[in-house]
Amino acid sequence: MKIRYGTGILEYGPGISIDLTGVEVVTAIETYLTAYRVYINGPRTITINGALCDKGNIYVDPSGFVTARDRKISGRGWSK
C-alpha cells in the first residue's frame, strides 16, 4: 500500500491517493464481507467487473483526511 498526495491540481489541495495491490483489494473485500457476517471457506476467486484484480486506487477528496501510522494526512497538505 502506498499513500501519497494526489496528482490533480484542485482549488483546495491535491487530495490523497492510496494505491493497493490486488491482494490488498481482495483482503479489503473479504474483511467487508466478514463485517457483514458473510464467511467463505475453501478456495475462491474474487473478480472486479468480471476480471481478476491486480491493483486498486482510493482517492480522498481535499476536504478529507487519512490517518496512517499514527499520522494524520490532510487532503489539503500535511498536518500533525
C-alpha distance (Angstrom), angle and dihedral (degrees) to the residues before:
residue distance angle dihedral
M1 . . .
K2 3.78 . .
I3 3.80 121.2 .
R4 3.78 116.5 -165.8
Y5 3.77 142.6 140.5
G6 3.79 115.8 -75.8
T7 3.77 120.6 -104.5
G8 3.79 96.9 -129.6
I9 3.77 124.0 102.8
L10 3.78 107.3 -131.1
E11 3.79 131.1 168.2
Y12 3.82 94.2 -112.2
G13 3.81 100.9 36.2
P14 3.80 143.5 -62.8
G15 3.80 98.9 -74.5
I16 3.80 121.2 -141.1
S17 3.80 128.9 -77.6
I18 3.81 120.9 -155.3
D19 3.80 113.5 -167.3
L20 3.80 117.5 -159.8
T21 3.80 131.6 -169.0
G22 3.79 118.6 -127.5
V23 3.81 90.5 -102.1
E24 3.82 90.5 53.0
V25 3.82 90.9 50.7
V26 3.81 91.3 50.8
T27 3.81 91.0 46.7
A28 3.82 89.3 52.5
I29 3.82 90.8 51.0
E30 3.81 92.3 48.6
T31 3.81 90.5 48.1
Y32 3.81 89.8 50.9
L33 3.81 91.0 51.1
T34 3.81 91.2 48.2
A35 3.82 90.0 51.9
Y36 3.82 86.6 58.7
R37 3.82 91.4 46.4
V38 3.81 94.6 -107.4
Y39 3.81 108.3 141.1
I40 3.80 125.7 -172.5
N41 3.80 119.8 -160.5
G42 3.78 120.5 -168.8
P43 3.79 134.4 13.2
R44 3.78 116.8 -19.8
T45 3.78 140.4 173.3
I46 3.78 118.4 -143.5
T47 3.80 116.6 -163.5
I48 3.79 132.2 -176.8
N49 3.81 114.8 -142.8
G50 3.80 89.1 -14.7
A51 3.81 96.7 -52.3
L52 3.78 136.0 92.0
C53 3.79 110.5 -98.4
D54 3.80 118.4 -123.4
K55 3.82 97.1 170.6
G56 3.80 144.1 -2.3
N57 3.78 139.8 -163.2
I58 3.78 134.1 -150.0
Y59 3.80 118.7 -162.7
V60 3.81 119.3 -158.5
D61 3.82 116.5 -158.3
P62 3.84 118.4 -120.2
S63 3.82 88.7 -107.7
G64 3.82 90.3 61.2
F65 3.79 135.0 66.6
V66 3.80 141.2 -151.9
T67 3.78 126.9 -140.6
A68 3.82 112.3 -151.0
R69 3.79 131.2 159.1
D70 3.82 90.2 -1.1
R71 3.80 91.1 -57.0
K72 3.79 127.8 113.3
I73 3.79 113.5 -137.7
S74 3.78 114.1 -164.5
G75 3.80 121.4 -152.2
R76 3.82 86.0 -133.0
G77 3.82 94.8 54.1
W78 3.82 140.6 -60.6
S79 3.80 118.6 -42.3
K80 3.80 135.5 168.4
